[in-house]
Amino acid sequence: MNKNKEISSNELAIKRTKLANERTYLAYMRTGFGIASLAGIFKKGWIFIFGIVMLVLSTVQYYITNNQLNNKENLKNPIVEKLPILYLVLGLGILYLQWKTIKK
């Protein structure tokens, strides 16, 4: 058995991309759990819902990207590419609503 089997640069690129996808997923999970736990502190159900939505959507994004990498498919998926923008819009909306309720 040959232990010096060479790995192609394409295979290495896929492995690096999988690791980057996993790091991104874990960062979204950490942020989603943080948001959901803040909801408990402030007793705000709508913040909790945003945290849960972020957890679910980040899991879907990770799963889709990982499957595409496993099948060596093109990673162009318009829905997955727009999820970070959705997180930003929802996050800014939550900050605005929280700021508006504090001013009252």
N, C-alpha and C positions, 0 to 999 in steps of 0.2 A: 504494500500500500504506500502510495506516495504522499508524504506529509507536507511536501513543499508545493502543493497545488496552488496555483496562482489564482487570485481573485481579480476579476476584471474591474476596471475603473467604474463601469456602469453599476455593477453590484455594490461597490463601495459607496457610490453616490446614493443609491436606493437606501442602503443602511443608514447613512448620515441623515437622509431626509426623514426616515422613520423615527430616528432618535429626536430630530427637531420637532416632528409632529407630536411625539410623546411629551416633550418638554412644554410645548405650547398647550397641550391638553391639561397637563398638571398645573400650569399657571392659571388657566381658566377655571379649573376645579378649585384651586386655592382661593381665587377671587370670588367665585360663586358661593363657596362656603363662608367666606368672610362677610359677604353682603347679607347672606341669610342669617348669620349670627348677629350682625348689627341690627337686623329687624327685630330680634328678640329684645335687645337692649332698649330700642326706641319704641317698642310695641307698635310697629307699623307692619301690617299684613301685606301691603303692596310692595314694600321693599323685599320681604321674604319671597314673594312670588317672582320678583325679578331675579333673585338669587337662584331659585329653583329653575327658572327658564334658562338662565345662563348655564347651569349644570347640565340640563338636558340637551341644549343646543351644542354645547362643547363636546358632549359625548357623541352626538350624531356626526359632528364635524370630524372628530377623531376617527370614528368608525369608517366613514366614507373615504377619507384620505388613506387610511391604512389598507382598506380593501383595494383601492386603486393602485397603491404601491405594490401590494402582493401580486396583483394581476398584471403588473407592468403596463397599466393603462395611462393615458394622458391625464394629468392632474387638473385639467381645465374643467372646473365645475362652478358655474356662476353663482349658485346658491351658497356653496361653501366659501367662496371668495368674498361674499357680501356679509357674512356673519359678523366679523369684527366691526363693520360699520354699524350693524344693528345693535351690537353691544354698546358702542359709543353713544348712539342716539338714545337708547334706553337709559344708560347711565347718566347722561346729561339731563334727561327728563326727570329722573329720580332726584338728582341734585336740585333741580329747579323746584320740584314739588316740595321737597324737604325745606328748602330755603323759604319758599312762599308760606309754608305752615308755621315756620319759626317766627316770621315777621308779624304774624297776627297777634 
